């Protein structure tokens, strides 16, 4: 027992003794840990609160989609029940087969896909070209012209909707996809988004390419575009979603049923005195699937493009 007590005392003295070269002792480390623990506890509590708020926000955003999915598997008279039945009493899977025979759903989807792909490609092309001119080409009045062009974003579409329609009608482009494609082939937002990203690319790269003999189109295609994949993906995804979900444009310019998009096609279930809400929800779920696939494919580039990280090094 005496030897054990002496050993414990020696260990305590050794831990308390200062180490050479000012190294911290075990007692100093324990004291530092005690000082650091309240700070770490506060940080941990703050992280828990932040994650809790984020979870609540995510759930709140997902509620409409969950209700839409649940309603698509119900009978029509069970959709608007109070209180809401989140889980259907009986799953009506036949809604997803009946909708294809009730309306020409495949044709509507093809029309929406055609418009979304064509308009997206044109906006990416025109937006990236215009953004290159506004960011990498010097000419008199460049910045003033850019501000005036971007300022058109603040003008609501309803302000020039009627003159625009009269112009398309005089050109004989109503009741055709050409009107929508021509009107939406250019977008100020796309130019703004791409220009802001191009501004992060050093001008020295363009100057070196000009010295090597590349034309401005060559610099745009071989230097700028390969470095702008995140911004291009962001613009493509935003344009695709906006075109796919567009309702007013096709509603104004497309009068023939064979040209309707999926957003207009869902109106087929809205009658004069009643609406088939179950079928509307079923069609809405089907219409969301292409957007979800596109987002999952390009989400990595989309996040990078929104962050506008630019080049490093």
Secondary structure, DSSP 8 states (H G I E B T S, - for coil): -HHHHHHHHHHHHHHHS--GGG---HHHHHHHHHHHHHHHHHHHHHHHHHHHHHHHHHHHHHHHHHHHHHHTTS-GGGTT-SS--SS-SS--TTHHHHHHHHS-HHHHHHHHHHHHHHHHHHHHHHHHHHHHHHHH---TTHHHHHHHHHGGGGS-HHHHHHHHHHHHHHTT-TTSHHHHHHHHS--HHHHHHHHHHHTTS-HHHHHHHHHTT--HHHHIIIIIGGG-HHHHHHHHHHHHHHHHT--HHHHHH--SGGG--HHHHGGGGB-SS-B-HHHHHHHHHHHHHHHHHHHHHHHHHHHHHHHT-----
